[in-house]
Amino acid sequence: MTDRKPNRSRLSKGPMDTSRNDAADSNSNELPNRTGESNQIYGLVPVVEALRAKNKKLEQITLVEGARHERLRELLDLAKRARVPVHRAPKFAFDRALPGVNHQGVIARTAAAAYRDAEELLDELSAQVGTAEPPLVLGLDAVEDPRNLGAILRTAECAGVNGVFIPERRAVGLTATVAKTAAGALEYIAVARVTNLVQLIEQLKQRNIWVIGAAADGTSDYTQWDWTVPSALFLGGEGSGLHRLVRERCDALVRIPLFGQIESLNVSVAAGVILYEALRQRTADNLKR
């Protein structure tokens, strides 16, 4: 195989992300779920107790806008320590989505599977660098469709991906729909949430893992990257693609050639195309040894 590795020292460096890194509130005009779903907890006391007990992994918490109950201080403090995102929604959104439910302006959604600790997963990936099985990592930038995430995780597990990182905010988490679409993959693949993808990229680089972004205007085809080296593939969300700061911090940007009239592939399809090229190269490399 020809040497496809870029010279990292010659790559330009973009500005660091200045987004917040805590579990402070963010605004949302819609609730994430509807009534009748088993992965929801309603009411202030039940949600506080779930945070205290730590026996359920909460995906996110939504509070009604304008709520100033004294007990919310404890909830917000516990959520921050547990790194559970907290969103706000107007009362009409609660009433529309949760008719007849005594929700007290508080709803939490539980995750369909446990997340891995990001630092522990990074250390495990670092330990694979320099071995006969270099790490293959997947980073997802604001994938919002649960069916897309589920399909990606299923493909990633089948392709031998060692770890997946997703943002805590503005992205879908491990919901029941994701678990159903993943068809069992959540039992085997490691998924971690991070507050800042740009910082994650720097952490991957510090561990000698190359970071490759997929973009329509990439400078080379995805087959030209040497996927036999420790690699982290970053894919953008539906419609928007990779955010600017994420693009700027990647070591390289690769593209999938398109010959039709449509300008892009579905993100789950793109994941399958690139990950299986990585698997093909690694399988061929192992046969040569």
N, C-alpha and C positions, 0 to 999 in steps of 0.2 A: 504494500500500500504506500502511496506517495505521502510525503509529509505535508499535512494540511494545517499544522498548528500556526496560529498568528503569533507575532511577537508582542507580548503584553506590554512591554516597556514603551512601545511606540503608539499605544492606544491613547486617545484623548480622554480626559476625565471630566465628567459633568458635575454640576453642583449637587450637594447632598440634599436629600428630602427633608423638609422642615415640618412635615405633618406631625400631629400630636401622637404621643405614644402611650397614653393612659386610657382608662375605660370611661372617660367623660362622656356626657350626653352628646348625641347627634340628633338632628331633626329628621323625621320621616313622616310623610303624609299618609302612609298606608301601613296597616298591620301586616306582618308576614304570613299569618295563617288565618284559617276560618275555624269556627266551632266544630266540635265533633272529632277533632284529631287527638290521638292519644299522647302526642309528644308536647302537650301544653300544660302549664301550671298557672292557675288563676289566683289572684288575690295577694295582698301584701304579706300576710303572715306565712302562707305556704311557700312563697318565693323566698322570703328571708330564711325560713327554716331549711329550704333546699340548699341555699348558699352556705348556711352554717354546717349542715350535716356533711356536705361534700360527697354525698353518695350518688348524686346525679350530676352529669356534666351539662351545664346550661349553655345553649347555643347563643342566645341573646335574650335581653330583657327589654320590654317596651313599656314606657310609662305615659300616662295621659299628660298632655301639656298643661302647665299651670299648677300641677300638684305640688303642694308644699307641706305635706304631712311630715311631722317630726321623725317618724320611723323611716322615712326615705333616706335620711342621712346614713343610717346603718346599712340599708340595702345598697346604697351607692358605694359605701366603703367596702363592703363585702364583695361587691361586683368588681371593684377596681383591683382588689387583692387577688381575686380569682381570674382576672383578665377576661371578664364577660362583657361584651359590648352592651351599652345601654342606649336605647333610642327613645325618642319622644314622638307621640302621635296625637293629633287633635281628638277631642272627645267624640266628634261625629264619626270618626273612623272606628273607634271602639264600638260605638252603638250600632254602626252598620255591619261590622264584621262579627260582633259578638252579641247578637240580640238576645235579651232575656238572661244573660249571664251576669252573675254578681262578681265582676272582675275587679272592682275597687280601683280601677285605673292602673292595674299592674298585671302584666302577662309575661310569662317566661316560656321559652321554647327549649326543650331538651334536645341534645344531640343524639343521633342514631348510633354513634360509636364514639369511643374515647379518643381524644386528640393526644398525640405524643408531645412531650416537652421539646420545644424547638432546640434548646441548647444541647440536650442529650442526643437528639437525632443528629445534629451537626457534628458532635463528637464521634458518633458511630460512623458517619460518612467519612470523616477525616481519617479514621483508622483504616479505611479501605484504600486510601490513596497510596500508591506504590505497590499494591498487591496485584495478584493475577486477575482480580475482579474489581477493577476501578469503579467508583460509585457513578451511578446514573441517577440524576436528580431532576425533579420536575417542579417548576415554579409557575403558579397561575396568577395572573394579574387581573383581578376583578371579573372573574367568571360568575355571572349572576343566574344563569339558567340551571336549576338543579338537575335536569336531565342531561345537560351537557357535562356537568361535573361528574355525575354518576358514570356516564359513558367513558369519560377520560380516566377515571380511577380504575375502571374495569380493564381498559386497554393498558394502563400503566402497570397494573399488577401482572397482567399476562406477559408484558414485555420485560419484566424483571426490574422495574424502577425501584430504587432503594429508599426513596423518600419523596414526599410531596409537600410543598409549602403553599399555603393559601393566606390571603390577608384576613385580618379580623374584621375589617369594615368594608362596606361597599362590595361585598362578594357573598355568594351563597356558602353556607357551611354544610356540615354533615347532617342534613335533614333526612326525614323518612323517605322522601322522594328520591334523594340522592342514593340512599342505601338500596332502595328497590331497583333503581336503574343500574347500580353497580353490580347487582346480582351476586352478592357474596364477597366481593373484592374487599370491602371494608374490614373483613375479618383478618386480612393478611397484609394489607399495605399500610405503611406508616404515613399518617397525615398530621402535620403540625400547623398551627396558626401563628402568624407573626404580625406585629403592629406596623412594620415598615419594611417594604420589599427592597428598597435601596440599601438599607443597612444589612439586610439578609445577603444581598449580592456581595457586599464587601466582606462579610463573614465567610462566604463561600470562597472568594478569591484568597483570603488569608489562609484557607485550608488547601490551597493549590487545586481548587476545582474551577475549571473554565466555565464561564457563563455565556450562553448563546441564546439570543433572542430570535424569535420567528417574526418576520415582518415582510409585508408585500414588497417593500423597497430594499430588502436585504442586498448586500453587496455580492453574495455568492449563493449558489444553490445548496440546499440542505445536504445533498450527497457529497459536497466538497469539504465538509467539516470532518475532521478525524474524530469520530465518536468513540474510538477506543481509549482516548484519554479521559480522565475524570471530568465529567461534563454535567452541567445543569442547564436544561432547556427551559426557557421562559416563554409562555404563551399569553397573549393578551385576551381580554374579554370580548364578548360579542359586540361587534360594531366598532368599538373604540380602539381595539388592539392594545398594544403596550403603551403605557403612559410614558411621557417624554423622559422623565428622570430615570425610569427603568431602562429605556432604550439606550440612554447615554452611558449608563454604567456597564452595559453588556460588553464582553470582550469582542463579540462578533454578532452580526445580524445575518441570518440566512433566510432564504425565500423558497417557497414551493412553486415551481413553474406552473402557470395556468395557460391553457390554450383555448378556452371558451370565452364567452362573453361576460360571465360573472367574475367579479373582481376578487373574490376571496372564498376560501373554504370555511365550512363550519369548524369551530375550534376543536371539537372532539375528533373530527376527521383529520385535521392537521396534526393533532397529537398522535394519532395512529400512524400516519404516514412517516413522521420524523422518528418516532420511537422505534418503529420496526426497521428503519434504516440503521439506527444505532445498534439494534440487536443483530442485524445482518452483518455489519462490519465487525462487531465483537465476536460473533460466531466464526466468521471467516478468519479473524486474527488468531483465535484459539486453535483452529485447525492447522494453522501454519507452524505453531509451536511444537 
